[in-house]
Amino acid sequence: MARVLVVEDDPFVRSALIRHLTDAAHAVRSVGTALEALREVAHQGFDLVILDLGLPDLDGAEALKMLRGLSDVPVIVATARDEESEIVRLLNDGADDYLVKPFSAPHLSARMTAVLRRSRSGGAAEPPRLIEVGGLCIDPRRRKAELDGVALELTRREFDLLTFLAGRPGVVVPRRELLAEVWQQSYGDDQTIDVHLSWLRRKLGESAARPRYLHTLRGVGVKLEAPVTQAGAGGVLPGPTA
């Protein structure tokens, strides 16, 4: 059972979602506006938010950004917008997953299961105390990361992706393995990985064209390794270059 907040202004859609989630033994609260959703998230504990984008008081994409300022609760966006650029923007803004309307109840259940499994699996095993790769220092227990002594402001998914790759320095990790281990999905769109890698690169002060830590091997996978000096001696660069 999960505690789910449904944010949907259409009464018919909202009723259908509530009925399906209740039948699946979830505890459900529902609101019809973005401001109500923000109040609920600020004062209640939820395992998952299902967020419609077509809200009457505030665009759902803006509401998503504000939700991320309040909580790292997993968010599945329900939208009629299926343009690739829009989906990329939603993932960049912090959505954990998305569903394009209309969608079936089994489809929603499958997406919820994957997102909830990932969010709950963090405490399943004892995490290492510290992971250090070059100037990166990651504390999985406290869920904090630093680059050259400066704290990194990471979303939950960014932190999980960085930690997984840093725990295997120099190892090329196939995309399928990233989907399985970080997203807890047996299948998915490579675009999801690319979006999060791009976002993570920006926070590490690098780019795909000029990587320092994150290296993509086209058609193979992704690896994280410490940057080396120009002399190749294995030293660590002092910080992100301009």
C-alpha positions as a LaTeX table, in Angstrom:
\begin{tabular}{lrrr}
\hline
Residue & $x$ (\AA) & $y$ (\AA) & $z$ (\AA) \\
\hline
Met1 & 0.00 & 0.00 & 0.00 \\
Ala2 & 1.19 & 3.51 & $-0.81$ \\
Arg3 & 0.02 & 6.97 & 0.23 \\
Val4 & $-0.84$ & 8.67 & $-3.04$ \\
Leu5 & $-1.79$ & 12.27 & $-3.78$ \\
Val6 & $-3.82$ & 12.71 & $-6.98$ \\
Val7 & $-3.66$ & 16.24 & $-8.43$ \\
Glu8 & $-6.33$ & 16.41 & $-11.12$ \\
Asp9 & $-9.00$ & 19.04 & $-11.81$ \\
Asp10 & $-11.22$ & 16.94 & $-14.09$ \\
Pro11 & $-13.79$ & 15.33 & $-11.75$ \\
Phe12 & $-14.36$ & 12.32 & $-14.00$ \\
Val13 & $-10.67$ & 11.53 & $-14.40$ \\
Arg14 & $-10.07$ & 12.15 & $-10.71$ \\
Ser15 & $-12.90$ & 9.80 & $-9.71$ \\
Ala16 & $-11.57$ & 7.08 & $-12.01$ \\
Leu17 & $-8.05$ & 7.43 & $-10.59$ \\
Ile18 & $-9.29$ & 7.37 & $-7.00$ \\
Arg19 & $-11.41$ & 4.29 & $-7.68$ \\
His20 & $-8.55$ & 2.41 & $-9.33$ \\
Leu21 & $-6.01$ & 3.33 & $-6.64$ \\
Thr22 & $-8.41$ & 2.53 & $-3.81$ \\
Asp23 & $-9.23$ & $-0.84$ & $-5.38$ \\
Ala24 & $-5.47$ & $-1.48$ & $-5.46$ \\
Ala25 & $-5.38$ & $-0.89$ & $-1.66$ \\
His26 & $-3.61$ & 2.49 & $-1.80$ \\
Ala27 & $-4.47$ & 5.34 & 0.58 \\
Val28 & $-5.55$ & 8.22 & $-1.65$ \\
Arg29 & $-6.01$ & 11.96 & $-1.19$ \\
Ser30 & $-7.01$ & 14.17 & $-4.09$ \\
Val31 & $-6.98$ & 17.88 & $-4.90$ \\
Gly32 & $-7.93$ & 19.89 & $-7.96$ \\
Thr33 & $-5.42$ & 22.77 & $-7.93$ \\
Ala34 & $-1.68$ & 23.27 & $-7.73$ \\
Leu35 & $-1.87$ & 25.39 & $-4.59$ \\
Glu36 & $-3.85$ & 22.68 & $-2.78$ \\
Ala37 & $-1.26$ & 20.15 & $-3.90$ \\
Leu38 & 1.58 & 22.25 & $-2.51$ \\
Arg39 & $-0.21$ & 22.60 & 0.82 \\
Glu40 & $-0.82$ & 18.84 & 1.00 \\
Val41 & 2.79 & 17.96 & 0.22 \\
Ala42 & 4.05 & 20.52 & 2.74 \\
His43 & 1.96 & 19.11 & 5.57 \\
Gln44 & 1.38 & 15.45 & 4.72 \\
Gly45 & 3.67 & 12.54 & 3.99 \\
Phe46 & 3.11 & 10.88 & 0.62 \\
Asp47 & 4.85 & 8.03 & $-1.16$ \\
Leu48 & 3.85 & 9.24 & $-4.62$ \\
Val49 & 2.20 & 12.17 & $-6.40$ \\
Ile50 & 0.27 & 11.81 & $-9.66$ \\
Leu51 & 0.29 & 15.29 & $-11.16$ \\
Asp52 & $-1.91$ & 16.51 & $-14.01$ \\
Leu53 & $-0.42$ & 19.38 & $-15.99$ \\
Gly54 & $-3.66$ & 21.10 & $-17.02$ \\
Leu55 & $-4.50$ & 22.70 & $-13.69$ \\
Pro56 & $-6.75$ & 25.78 & $-13.42$ \\
Asp57 & $-4.59$ & 27.94 & $-11.17$ \\
Leu58 & $-1.02$ & 27.14 & $-12.21$ \\
Asp59 & 0.63 & 25.28 & $-15.05$ \\
Gly60 & 1.53 & 21.79 & $-13.88$ \\
Ala61 & 5.13 & 22.18 & $-15.01$ \\
Glu62 & 5.51 & 25.19 & $-12.71$ \\
Ala63 & 3.79 & 23.26 & $-9.94$ \\
Leu64 & 6.31 & 20.46 & $-10.43$ \\
Lys65 & 9.21 & 22.86 & $-9.90$ \\
Met66 & 7.58 & 24.18 & $-6.74$ \\
Leu67 & 6.93 & 20.65 & $-5.47$ \\
Arg68 & 10.60 & 19.86 & $-5.94$ \\
Gly69 & 11.42 & 22.81 & $-3.73$ \\
Leu70 & 9.32 & 21.29 & $-0.96$ \\
Ser71 & 9.98 & 17.57 & $-1.21$ \\
Asp72 & 11.70 & 14.79 & $-3.11$ \\
Val73 & 8.50 & 12.71 & $-3.14$ \\
Pro74 & 8.32 & 10.72 & $-6.42$ \\
Val75 & 6.12 & 12.42 & $-9.04$ \\
Ile76 & 4.47 & 10.81 & $-12.04$ \\
Val77 & 3.21 & 13.44 & $-14.46$ \\
Ala78 & $-0.02$ & 12.75 & $-16.33$ \\
Thr79 & $-0.17$ & 14.85 & $-19.47$ \\
Ala80 & $-1.84$ & 15.11 & $-22.84$ \\
Arg81 & 1.34 & 16.72 & $-24.18$ \\
Asp82 & 3.36 & 14.11 & $-26.03$ \\
Glu83 & 5.96 & 16.31 & $-27.72$ \\
Glu84 & 9.51 & 15.12 & $-27.11$ \\
Ser85 & 10.70 & 18.57 & $-26.03$ \\
Glu86 & 7.93 & 18.77 & $-23.44$ \\
Ile87 & 8.75 & 15.36 & $-22.01$ \\
Val88 & 12.43 & 16.25 & $-21.78$ \\
Arg89 & 11.53 & 19.49 & $-19.99$ \\
Leu90 & 9.38 & 17.61 & $-17.46$ \\
Leu91 & 12.18 & 15.16 & $-16.69$ \\
Asn92 & 14.58 & 18.06 & $-16.35$ \\
Asp93 & 12.19 & 19.75 & $-13.94$ \\
Gly94 & 12.22 & 16.72 & $-11.66$ \\
Ala95 & 9.50 & 14.31 & $-12.81$ \\
Asp96 & 10.32 & 10.69 & $-12.00$ \\
Asp97 & 8.13 & 9.37 & $-14.80$ \\
Tyr98 & 5.30 & 10.44 & $-17.07$ \\
Leu99 & 2.13 & 9.06 & $-18.64$ \\
Val100 & 0.55 & 10.42 & $-21.80$ \\
Lys101 & $-3.26$ & 10.63 & $-21.63$ \\
Pro102 & $-5.30$ & 8.59 & $-22.19$ \\
Phe103 & $-3.67$ & 5.73 & $-20.32$ \\
Ser104 & $-4.98$ & 2.47 & $-18.91$ \\
Ala105 & $-5.17$ & 1.47 & $-15.27$ \\
Pro106 & $-2.67$ & $-1.41$ & $-15.76$ \\
His107 & $-0.22$ & 1.03 & $-17.40$ \\
Leu108 & $-0.50$ & 3.39 & $-14.44$ \\
Ser109 & $-0.04$ & 0.50 & $-12.00$ \\
Ala110 & 3.11 & $-0.67$ & $-13.78$ \\
Arg111 & 4.65 & 2.82 & $-13.73$ \\
Met112 & 3.73 & 3.28 & $-10.06$ \\
Thr113 & 5.25 & $-0.06$ & $-9.11$ \\
Ala114 & 8.54 & 0.83 & $-10.81$ \\
Val115 & 8.76 & 4.30 & $-9.25$ \\
Leu116 & 7.79 & 3.09 & $-5.76$ \\
Arg117 & 10.19 & 0.15 & $-5.91$ \\
Arg118 & 13.03 & 2.51 & $-6.70$ \\
Ser119 & 12.14 & 5.04 & $-4.00$ \\
Arg120 & 11.80 & 2.35 & $-1.33$ \\
Ser121 & 14.84 & 0.27 & $-2.23$ \\
Gly122 & 17.38 & 2.74 & $-0.86$ \\
Gly123 & 17.39 & 1.18 & 2.62 \\
Ala124 & 17.42 & $-2.44$ & 1.47 \\
Ala125 & 21.19 & $-2.79$ & 1.79 \\
Glu126 & 23.80 & $-1.15$ & 3.99 \\
Pro127 & 25.38 & 1.60 & 1.87 \\
Pro128 & 29.13 & 2.26 & 1.96 \\
Arg129 & 30.35 & 5.05 & 4.20 \\
Leu130 & 32.06 & 7.17 & 1.55 \\
Ile131 & 32.78 & 6.91 & $-2.16$ \\
Glu132 & 35.68 & 9.00 & $-3.44$ \\
Val133 & 36.61 & 9.33 & $-7.10$ \\
Gly134 & 39.00 & 12.14 & $-7.90$ \\
Gly135 & 37.48 & 15.32 & $-6.49$ \\
Leu136 & 34.11 & 13.64 & $-5.97$ \\
Cys137 & 33.15 & 12.65 & $-2.44$ \\
Ile138 & 29.80 & 10.90 & $-1.99$ \\
Asp139 & 28.20 & 9.97 & 1.32 \\
Pro140 & 25.40 & 7.48 & 0.49 \\
Arg141 & 24.16 & 7.29 & 4.07 \\
Arg142 & 23.63 & 11.03 & 4.39 \\
Arg143 & 22.80 & 11.34 & 0.67 \\
Lys144 & 25.27 & 14.16 & 0.21 \\
Ala145 & 27.84 & 14.73 & $-2.51$ \\
Glu146 & 30.69 & 17.20 & $-2.96$ \\
Leu147 & 32.91 & 18.11 & $-5.88$ \\
Asp148 & 36.26 & 19.58 & $-4.89$ \\
Gly149 & 34.85 & 20.43 & $-1.47$ \\
Val150 & 31.74 & 22.19 & $-2.83$ \\
Ala151 & 28.35 & 20.66 & $-2.08$ \\
Leu152 & 26.35 & 19.47 & $-5.10$ \\
Glu153 & 22.63 & 20.21 & $-5.20$ \\
Leu154 & 21.28 & 16.98 & $-6.68$ \\
Thr155 & 17.82 & 15.56 & $-7.14$ \\
Arg156 & 17.14 & 12.10 & $-5.77$ \\
Arg157 & 17.53 & 10.50 & $-9.20$ \\
Glu158 & 20.73 & 12.43 & $-9.97$ \\
Phe159 & 22.22 & 11.34 & $-6.66$ \\
Asp160 & 21.31 & 7.70 & $-7.25$ \\
Leu161 & 22.76 & 7.77 & $-10.77$ \\
Leu162 & 25.99 & 9.44 & $-9.64$ \\
Thr163 & 26.39 & 7.07 & $-6.69$ \\
Phe164 & 25.80 & 3.96 & $-8.80$ \\
Leu165 & 28.38 & 4.99 & $-11.40$ \\
Ala166 & 30.90 & 6.24 & $-8.82$ \\
Gly167 & 30.67 & 2.91 & $-7.03$ \\
Arg168 & 32.08 & 1.30 & $-10.21$ \\
Pro169 & 34.83 & 3.76 & $-11.23$ \\
Gly170 & 36.24 & 3.11 & $-14.68$ \\
Val171 & 33.65 & 0.41 & $-15.45$ \\
Val172 & 31.45 & 0.89 & $-18.51$ \\
Val173 & 27.88 & 0.31 & $-17.33$ \\
Pro174 & 25.39 & $-0.68$ & $-20.05$ \\
Arg175 & 22.27 & 1.45 & $-20.33$ \\
Arg176 & 20.10 & $-1.58$ & $-19.67$ \\
Glu177 & 21.85 & $-2.05$ & $-16.34$ \\
Leu178 & 21.33 & 1.61 & $-15.45$ \\
Leu179 & 17.61 & 1.25 & $-16.16$ \\
Ala180 & 17.43 & $-1.88$ & $-14.02$ \\
Glu181 & 19.52 & $-0.65$ & $-11.08$ \\
Val182 & 18.82 & 3.09 & $-10.93$ \\
Trp183 & 15.31 & 3.25 & $-12.39$ \\
Gln184 & 14.25 & $-0.27$ & $-11.38$ \\
Gln185 & 12.85 & $-0.84$ & $-14.86$ \\
Ser186 & 13.46 & $-3.77$ & $-17.17$ \\
Tyr187 & 12.81 & $-1.60$ & $-20.19$ \\
Gly188 & 12.60 & 2.08 & $-21.03$ \\
Asp189 & 13.62 & 4.94 & $-23.25$ \\
Asp190 & 17.31 & 5.84 & $-23.50$ \\
Gln191 & 16.15 & 9.45 & $-23.56$ \\
Thr192 & 15.43 & 9.22 & $-19.85$ \\
Ile193 & 19.06 & 8.32 & $-19.15$ \\
Asp194 & 20.39 & 10.97 & $-21.53$ \\
Val195 & 18.32 & 13.71 & $-19.87$ \\
His196 & 19.56 & 12.84 & $-16.38$ \\
Leu197 & 23.15 & 12.48 & $-17.54$ \\
Ser198 & 22.97 & 15.89 & $-19.22$ \\
Trp199 & 21.56 & 17.47 & $-16.07$ \\
Leu200 & 24.19 & 15.77 & $-13.91$ \\
Arg201 & 27.00 & 16.87 & $-16.23$ \\
Arg202 & 25.98 & 20.50 & $-15.88$ \\
Lys203 & 26.22 & 20.24 & $-12.11$ \\
Leu204 & 29.65 & 18.63 & $-12.40$ \\
Gly205 & 30.81 & 21.53 & $-14.59$ \\
Glu206 & 31.29 & 19.49 & $-17.74$ \\
Ser207 & 29.57 & 18.62 & $-21.01$ \\
Ala208 & 29.24 & 15.61 & $-23.28$ \\
Ala209 & 31.68 & 17.24 & $-25.69$ \\
Arg210 & 34.21 & 17.97 & $-22.92$ \\
Pro211 & 33.69 & 15.30 & $-20.23$ \\
Arg212 & 35.69 & 15.15 & $-17.03$ \\
Tyr213 & 33.99 & 12.46 & $-14.96$ \\
Leu214 & 31.10 & 11.12 & $-17.05$ \\
His215 & 32.01 & 9.42 & $-20.30$ \\
Thr216 & 29.49 & 7.99 & $-22.76$ \\
Leu217 & 30.59 & 5.21 & $-25.08$ \\
Arg218 & 28.09 & 5.29 & $-27.93$ \\
Gly219 & 26.24 & 2.04 & $-28.28$ \\
Val220 & 27.94 & 0.57 & $-25.20$ \\
Gly221 & 27.19 & 2.47 & $-22.02$ \\
Val222 & 28.43 & 5.05 & $-19.50$ \\
Lys223 & 31.39 & 5.15 & $-17.16$ \\
Leu224 & 32.57 & 7.47 & $-14.41$ \\
Glu225 & 36.25 & 7.92 & $-13.72$ \\
Ala226 & 38.54 & 10.51 & $-12.20$ \\
Pro227 & 39.93 & 13.07 & $-14.63$ \\
Val228 & 43.65 & 12.91 & $-15.34$ \\
Thr229 & 46.17 & 15.68 & $-15.80$ \\
Gln230 & 47.33 & 16.57 & $-19.28$ \\
Ala231 & 50.51 & 14.69 & $-18.51$ \\
Gly232 & 48.39 & 11.60 & $-17.88$ \\
Ala233 & 49.79 & 11.12 & $-14.38$ \\
Gly234 & 46.40 & 10.43 & $-12.89$ \\
Gly235 & 46.20 & 13.60 & $-10.81$ \\
Val236 & 42.95 & 15.38 & $-10.17$ \\
Leu237 & 42.14 & 18.66 & $-11.85$ \\
Pro238 & 41.47 & 21.47 & $-9.39$ \\
Gly239 & 37.86 & 22.08 & $-10.44$ \\
Pro240 & 35.41 & 22.59 & $-13.27$ \\
Thr241 & 36.88 & 24.50 & $-16.20$ \\
Ala242 & 35.12 & 27.36 & $-17.85$ \\
\hline
\end{tabular}
